[in-house]
């Protein structure tokens, strides 16, 4: 807790966030850590402000049903579900079938996202949880980027942030026919012009997480960032995974494109030198040459800046 004060005074809210989280691993009911993170206590449970407001409104998060109506366990046990899209009860099987239609998807609102999904409700809940965990991971790592946009209050959930629209399709066929992807091989994409991202169920977490970085940074900033930095930031986070219940970046070996860059560079393949990547400033620059090579180079630059000499850059 003393270290939290030092981190906050040094303008490092992301480190303060991590330290508070560590305190809660040691002492799950520590009042100072919960209050420092902006948590509110409702019915004996510490919750982020958005979730606390949902509980006060009569809903609690469920990994099976998304926002489960409190005090209705018997109805859920019978196979019914409260559909937040229609605000009505329905048999779960019927609701899942109804929302398979891309014109009438599940619409699930969480602290940072509005998820429109044609997947079954349980899969939709899984995606919502992943999105929220990933958002907090990005906040902690790029905390200084958010300092002039709310800083600590934004990171700790003490002030409202813009909810981002994500469209999630149950099949690749639905994705191709309704999302209008920019290329036939796309497994997901973010469209700044449409203010939304688009994915399908078997496209993989890596694609989703890469594009969500673009969406979060793109809709939180005024734009104008160099292409190498925007893409490198997304590559750096795209392979985040859960370990012991916490979303983590792991070690260097868990970053697929950085590992590929390192191996190819040592084998004397024609890879970009890190300083050469800084020339990729515009979208036209980025689209020139071997795109796979550009991704490997940009990700490696950002990895270097985040980790070399204990992150001095």
C-alpha positions as CSV (number, residue, x, y, z in Angstrom):
1,X,0.0,0.0,0.0
2,X,3.0,2.3,0.6
3,X,4.2,1.5,-2.9
4,X,0.8,2.4,-4.3
5,X,1.1,5.9,-2.9
6,X,4.6,6.2,-4.5
7,X,3.4,4.9,-7.8
8,X,0.4,7.3,-7.9
9,X,2.6,10.2,-6.9
10,X,5.0,9.3,-9.8
11,X,2.1,9.4,-12.3
12,X,2.1,5.6,-12.8
13,X,-1.6,4.6,-12.3
14,X,-1.1,1.3,-14.2
15,X,1.5,0.2,-11.6
16,X,-0.7,1.4,-8.8
17,X,-3.6,-0.7,-10.3
18,X,-1.3,-3.8,-10.4
19,X,-0.2,-3.2,-6.8
20,X,-3.7,-2.9,-5.5
21,X,-4.6,-6.1,-7.4
22,X,-1.7,-7.9,-5.7
23,X,-2.8,-6.7,-2.3
24,X,-6.2,-8.3,-3.0
25,X,-4.5,-11.6,-3.9
26,X,-2.9,-11.5,-0.4
27,X,-6.0,-10.1,1.4
28,X,-9.2,-10.4,-0.7
29,X,-11.2,-8.2,1.7
30,X,-8.7,-5.4,2.1
31,X,-10.9,-2.2,2.2
32,X,-8.1,0.2,1.2
33,X,-7.3,-1.8,-1.9
34,X,-10.9,-2.1,-2.9
35,X,-11.7,1.5,-2.3
36,X,-8.5,2.5,-4.1
37,X,-9.6,0.6,-7.1
38,X,-13.0,2.4,-7.0
39,X,-14.9,-0.7,-6.0
40,X,-18.2,-0.4,-4.2
41,X,-19.5,-2.9,-1.7
42,X,-23.0,-4.2,-2.5
43,X,-24.7,-7.1,-0.6
44,X,-21.3,-8.0,0.9
45,X,-19.5,-8.1,-2.5
46,X,-16.9,-5.7,-3.8
47,X,-17.6,-4.7,-7.4
48,X,-16.4,-2.2,-10.0
49,X,-18.8,0.7,-10.2
50,X,-20.6,-0.4,-13.3
51,X,-21.3,-3.9,-11.9
52,X,-22.4,-2.4,-8.6
53,X,-24.9,-0.2,-10.4
54,X,-26.2,-3.3,-12.3
55,X,-26.6,-5.1,-9.0
56,X,-28.5,-2.2,-7.5
57,X,-30.8,-2.4,-10.5
58,X,-31.5,-6.1,-9.8
59,X,-28.9,-7.9,-12.0
60,X,-25.7,-9.8,-11.3
61,X,-23.2,-11.1,-13.8
62,X,-23.3,-14.8,-14.7
63,X,-20.8,-16.7,-16.8
64,X,-23.8,-18.7,-18.1
65,X,-26.5,-16.0,-18.6
66,X,-24.7,-12.6,-18.8
67,X,-26.8,-10.3,-16.7
68,X,-28.9,-12.7,-14.5
69,X,-32.0,-11.3,-12.8
70,X,-31.4,-11.5,-9.0
71,X,-33.7,-13.7,-7.0
72,X,-34.7,-15.8,-10.0
73,X,-32.6,-18.9,-9.6
74,X,-35.7,-21.2,-9.8
75,X,-36.6,-19.9,-13.2
76,X,-33.1,-20.3,-14.5
77,X,-33.0,-23.8,-13.2
78,X,-36.1,-24.6,-15.2
79,X,-34.3,-23.5,-18.4
80,X,-35.7,-20.0,-18.6
81,X,-33.7,-16.8,-19.1
82,X,-34.4,-13.1,-18.8
83,X,-33.6,-11.7,-22.2
84,X,-32.0,-8.2,-21.8
85,X,-32.7,-7.5,-25.4
86,X,-36.5,-7.8,-25.1
87,X,-36.7,-7.4,-21.3
88,X,-38.8,-10.5,-21.1
89,X,-38.5,-14.1,-19.9
90,X,-38.2,-16.9,-22.5
91,X,-37.0,-20.5,-22.7
92,X,-33.2,-20.4,-23.2
93,X,-33.3,-22.6,-26.2
94,X,-35.9,-20.3,-27.9
95,X,-34.0,-17.2,-27.0
96,X,-30.7,-18.6,-28.4
97,X,-32.6,-19.6,-31.6
98,X,-34.1,-16.2,-32.0
99,X,-30.8,-14.3,-31.6
100,X,-29.0,-16.5,-34.1
101,X,-30.5,-14.0,-36.6
102,X,-27.9,-11.2,-37.3
103,X,-30.8,-8.8,-37.5
104,X,-31.9,-9.6,-34.0
105,X,-28.7,-10.5,-32.0
106,X,-28.1,-10.6,-28.3
107,X,-27.2,-7.1,-27.1
108,X,-25.1,-7.3,-23.9
109,X,-23.9,-4.1,-22.3
110,X,-20.8,-4.2,-20.0
111,X,-18.7,-1.4,-18.5
112,X,-16.7,-0.8,-21.7
113,X,-18.6,-2.7,-24.5
114,X,-21.9,-3.2,-26.3
115,X,-21.6,-6.7,-27.6
116,X,-24.0,-7.7,-30.4
117,X,-23.8,-11.5,-30.7
118,X,-25.5,-14.2,-32.7
119,X,-23.7,-16.9,-30.7
120,X,-25.5,-18.8,-27.9
121,X,-25.8,-16.9,-24.6
122,X,-23.1,-18.8,-22.7
123,X,-20.6,-18.2,-25.5
124,X,-21.7,-14.5,-25.6
125,X,-21.0,-14.3,-21.8
126,X,-17.5,-15.8,-22.4
127,X,-16.7,-13.2,-25.1
128,X,-18.0,-10.4,-22.8
129,X,-15.7,-11.5,-20.0
130,X,-12.7,-11.7,-22.3
131,X,-13.3,-8.3,-23.7
132,X,-13.5,-6.7,-20.2
133,X,-10.4,-8.5,-18.9
134,X,-8.5,-7.4,-22.1
135,X,-9.6,-3.8,-21.7
136,X,-8.2,-3.6,-18.2
137,X,-5.0,-5.2,-19.4
138,X,-4.6,-2.6,-22.1
139,X,-5.4,0.2,-19.6
140,X,-2.7,-1.0,-17.2
141,X,0.0,-1.3,-19.9
142,X,-0.8,2.0,-21.7
143,X,-1.8,4.0,-18.6
144,X,0.2,7.1,-19.6
145,X,-1.8,7.3,-22.9
146,X,-5.0,7.7,-20.8
147,X,-3.6,10.2,-18.4
148,X,-5.1,13.2,-20.3
149,X,-8.3,11.4,-20.8
150,X,-9.3,10.8,-17.2
151,X,-6.2,9.0,-15.9
152,X,-6.6,7.1,-12.6
153,X,-10.4,7.7,-12.5
154,X,-10.8,6.2,-15.9
155,X,-8.5,3.2,-15.3
156,X,-10.0,2.5,-12.0
157,X,-13.6,2.7,-13.3
158,X,-14.5,5.8,-11.2
159,X,-15.8,7.6,-14.3
160,X,-17.8,6.4,-17.3
161,X,-16.0,5.6,-20.5
162,X,-17.3,5.2,-24.0
163,X,-18.9,1.8,-24.6
164,X,-17.4,0.3,-27.8
165,X,-19.6,-1.7,-30.2
166,X,-18.5,-5.2,-31.0
167,X,-20.3,-7.5,-33.5
168,X,-19.7,-11.2,-32.9
169,X,-21.1,-13.8,-35.4
170,X,-21.7,-17.5,-34.7
171,X,-20.2,-18.6,-38.0
172,X,-17.8,-17.4,-40.7
173,X,-20.6,-17.5,-43.2
174,X,-22.6,-15.0,-41.2
175,X,-19.6,-12.8,-40.7
176,X,-18.8,-12.7,-44.4
177,X,-22.4,-12.0,-45.5
178,X,-23.3,-9.4,-42.9
179,X,-20.0,-7.7,-41.7
180,X,-18.7,-7.0,-45.2
181,X,-15.0,-7.7,-44.3
182,X,-12.4,-5.6,-46.2
183,X,-10.8,-8.8,-47.6
184,X,-12.0,-12.4,-48.1
185,X,-9.4,-13.8,-45.8
186,X,-10.1,-11.5,-42.8
187,X,-11.0,-13.2,-39.5
188,X,-12.0,-9.9,-37.9
189,X,-11.6,-6.2,-38.3
190,X,-12.2,-2.8,-36.8
191,X,-13.9,-0.1,-38.9
192,X,-13.3,3.4,-37.6
193,X,-15.8,4.7,-40.1
194,X,-18.5,2.4,-38.8
195,X,-17.5,2.8,-35.2
196,X,-17.5,-0.9,-34.6
197,X,-15.5,-4.1,-34.8
198,X,-16.5,-7.4,-36.3
199,X,-15.5,-11.0,-35.6
200,X,-16.8,-14.6,-35.8
201,X,-16.7,-17.5,-33.3
202,X,-13.8,-19.5,-34.7
203,X,-11.7,-16.6,-35.8
204,X,-9.5,-16.9,-32.6
205,X,-8.7,-14.6,-29.7
206,X,-5.5,-13.3,-31.3
207,X,-7.4,-11.5,-34.1
208,X,-10.0,-10.2,-31.8
209,X,-7.5,-8.8,-29.3
210,X,-5.4,-7.2,-32.0
211,X,-8.4,-5.4,-33.5
212,X,-9.8,-4.4,-30.1
213,X,-6.5,-2.6,-29.4
214,X,-7.1,-0.5,-32.5
215,X,-10.7,0.1,-31.5
216,X,-9.9,1.2,-27.9
217,X,-7.0,3.4,-28.9
218,X,-8.7,4.7,-32.1
219,X,-11.9,5.7,-30.3
220,X,-10.1,7.2,-27.3
221,X,-7.6,9.3,-29.2
222,X,-7.8,12.0,-31.8
223,X,-6.0,9.8,-34.3
224,X,-2.8,10.7,-36.2
225,X,-0.6,8.1,-34.6
226,X,2.2,6.6,-36.8
227,X,1.3,3.3,-38.5
228,X,4.3,1.4,-36.9
229,X,3.2,2.4,-33.4
230,X,-0.5,1.7,-33.9
231,X,0.2,-1.8,-35.3
232,X,3.1,-2.5,-32.9
233,X,0.8,-1.7,-29.9
234,X,-1.8,-4.2,-31.2
235,X,0.8,-6.9,-32.0
236,X,2.2,-6.5,-28.4
237,X,-1.1,-7.3,-26.8
238,X,-2.7,-9.7,-29.3
239,X,-1.4,-12.9,-27.7
240,X,-2.5,-12.1,-24.1
241,X,-3.9,-15.2,-22.4
242,X,-5.4,-16.2,-19.0
243,X,-3.1,-17.7,-16.4
244,X,-4.4,-18.5,-12.9
245,X,-7.5,-16.5,-13.7
246,X,-5.6,-13.3,-14.7
247,X,-5.1,-12.1,-18.2
248,X,-1.4,-11.8,-18.8
249,X,1.2,-11.2,-21.6
250,X,3.4,-14.0,-20.3
251,X,7.1,-14.1,-21.3
252,X,8.8,-13.3,-24.6
253,X,8.1,-16.8,-25.8
254,X,4.4,-16.2,-25.7
255,X,4.6,-13.4,-28.3
256,X,4.3,-15.3,-31.5
257,X,5.4,-12.6,-34.0
258,X,8.2,-11.3,-31.8
259,X,9.6,-14.9,-31.5
260,X,9.3,-15.2,-35.3
261,X,11.1,-11.9,-35.9
262,X,13.9,-12.9,-33.5
263,X,14.4,-16.3,-35.1
264,X,14.4,-15.0,-38.6
265,X,16.8,-12.2,-37.7
266,X,19.2,-14.7,-36.2
267,X,18.9,-16.9,-39.2
268,X,19.9,-14.0,-41.5
269,X,16.5,-13.7,-43.1
270,X,15.6,-10.3,-44.6
271,X,13.8,-8.7,-41.7
272,X,13.3,-5.0,-41.0
273,X,15.9,-3.4,-38.7
274,X,14.1,-1.9,-35.7
275,X,15.0,1.7,-36.6
276,X,13.8,1.2,-40.1
277,X,10.3,0.5,-38.8
278,X,10.0,4.1,-37.7
279,X,9.7,5.1,-41.4
280,X,6.3,3.4,-41.6
281,X,4.2,6.4,-40.7
282,X,1.2,6.4,-43.0
283,X,-1.3,3.8,-44.0
284,X,0.3,3.8,-47.5
285,X,3.7,3.2,-46.0
286,X,2.3,0.3,-44.0
287,X,0.6,-1.4,-46.9
288,X,3.8,-1.4,-49.0
289,X,6.0,-4.5,-49.2
290,X,5.5,-7.6,-47.1
291,X,2.7,-7.0,-44.6
292,X,3.7,-10.0,-42.5
293,X,7.2,-8.7,-42.2
294,X,5.8,-5.2,-41.2
295,X,3.8,-6.7,-38.4
296,X,6.8,-8.7,-37.1
297,X,9.0,-5.6,-37.2
298,X,6.4,-3.2,-35.6
299,X,5.6,-5.7,-32.8
300,X,9.3,-6.1,-32.1
301,X,9.9,-2.4,-31.8
302,X,7.2,-2.0,-29.3
303,X,8.4,-5.0,-27.4
304,X,11.9,-3.6,-27.3
305,X,10.6,-0.2,-26.0
306,X,8.5,-1.8,-23.3
307,X,11.2,-4.3,-22.0
308,X,14.7,-3.2,-22.8
309,X,16.7,-2.3,-19.7
310,X,13.6,-2.8,-17.5
311,X,11.4,-0.6,-19.7
312,X,13.4,2.6,-19.6
313,X,12.0,3.6,-23.0
